[in-house]
Structure formats: C-alpha cells, structure tokens
Amino acid sequence: MKRLTYTIELSPYLMQTFKKYNVKAGDAFRAEDFPKAIKELDALSQFIAGLPVAYKKEIILSYLKKQSFENDWIAGNPDLTM
C-alpha cells in the first residue's frame, strides 16, 4: 500500500499562547475579529476532510495544544499524524 504524505504549516499566530480573559455571559466569539485564524482553520478543515475519522479531533487538538500525539492515535490514523 502506497502512503501519501501531506504537509500543512500552521503559523505561529494560531499556535501562540493567548492571555486569559474574563468572559461575560453576553460575550460571543466573532470570526470577523480573527481573520487570520479563520483562514488557517479553513485550510486545516479542507486538508483533513478526506482523511480517516479515527482520532481526528484528538490528534488535531493535541497537536495544537502540545505538539504531540498518543501512540494509539498514530496507529489508528497514520495519514493524519505523518
């Protein structure tokens, strides 16, 4: 079986640590306030759309938070973790 390799780069903007803010009851996320993040998330969504579902959300969130994966996730979805 031939493996396909993909490369996607996430900018430091999406990966950086943000300050904590107090969120009030009426506050809401407004995408128009974060156009760079939305553009990168759209690119990521398009990239992963055709990949297997196994551990997809866990892999994405873990990479964004810690830049790491669990071994079971790598075995379960090698195309996404390469």
C-alpha positions as CSV (number, residue, x, y, z in Angstrom):
1,M,0.0,0.0,0.0
2,K,1.5,3.3,-1.1
3,R,1.4,6.1,1.6
4,L,0.6,9.6,0.7
5,T,2.4,12.4,2.6
6,Y,0.9,15.8,3.2
7,T,2.4,18.9,4.7
8,I,0.4,21.7,6.3
9,E,2.0,24.5,8.1
10,L,0.3,26.4,10.9
11,S,1.5,29.8,11.6
12,P,2.8,30.9,15.0
13,Y,-0.4,33.1,15.1
14,L,-2.6,30.0,15.5
15,M,-0.1,28.2,17.8
16,Q,0.8,31.0,20.2
17,T,-0.4,31.1,23.8
18,F,-3.0,33.7,24.5
19,K,-3.6,35.7,27.7
20,K,-6.6,34.7,29.9
21,Y,-9.6,36.9,29.6
22,N,-12.8,37.0,31.7
23,V,-15.7,36.0,29.5
24,K,-19.0,37.6,30.4
25,A,-22.4,36.0,29.9
26,G,-23.2,38.0,26.8
27,D,-19.8,37.6,25.1
28,A,-19.5,35.7,21.9
29,F,-16.7,34.7,19.5
30,R,-16.8,36.9,16.4
31,A,-15.0,35.3,13.5
32,E,-14.5,38.7,11.8
33,D,-12.3,39.7,14.6
34,F,-9.8,36.9,13.8
35,P,-9.5,36.6,10.0
36,K,-6.0,35.0,10.1
37,A,-7.1,32.3,12.5
38,I,-10.3,31.6,10.4
39,K,-8.3,31.4,7.2
40,E,-5.9,28.8,8.8
41,L,-8.8,26.8,10.3
42,D,-10.5,26.8,6.9
43,A,-7.3,25.4,5.3
44,L,-6.9,22.8,8.0
45,S,-10.6,21.7,7.6
46,Q,-10.1,21.3,3.8
47,F,-6.9,19.4,4.4
48,I,-8.4,16.9,6.8
49,A,-11.8,16.5,5.1
50,G,-10.8,13.4,3.2
51,L,-8.7,11.7,5.9
52,P,-9.9,8.9,8.1
53,V,-12.1,9.8,11.1
54,A,-10.2,7.7,13.7
55,Y,-8.9,10.0,16.5
56,K,-9.1,13.0,14.1
57,K,-10.3,15.5,16.8
58,E,-7.9,14.2,19.4
59,I,-5.0,14.4,17.0
60,I,-5.7,18.0,15.9
61,L,-6.4,19.3,19.4
62,S,-3.4,17.6,21.0
63,Y,-1.1,18.9,18.3
64,L,-2.4,22.4,18.7
65,K,-2.0,22.3,22.5
66,K,1.1,20.2,23.0
67,Q,2.6,19.3,19.6
68,S,2.3,15.7,20.5
69,F,0.3,12.5,19.7
70,E,-0.7,9.3,21.6
71,N,0.7,6.1,20.1
72,D,-2.8,4.7,19.7
73,W,-3.8,7.7,17.6
74,I,-0.7,7.3,15.3
75,A,-1.6,3.6,14.7
76,G,-5.3,4.5,14.3
77,N,-4.8,7.3,11.8
78,P,-1.3,7.3,10.3
79,D,-2.2,9.5,7.4
80,L,-3.1,12.4,9.7
81,T,-0.2,12.0,12.0
82,M,2.6,11.9,9.4
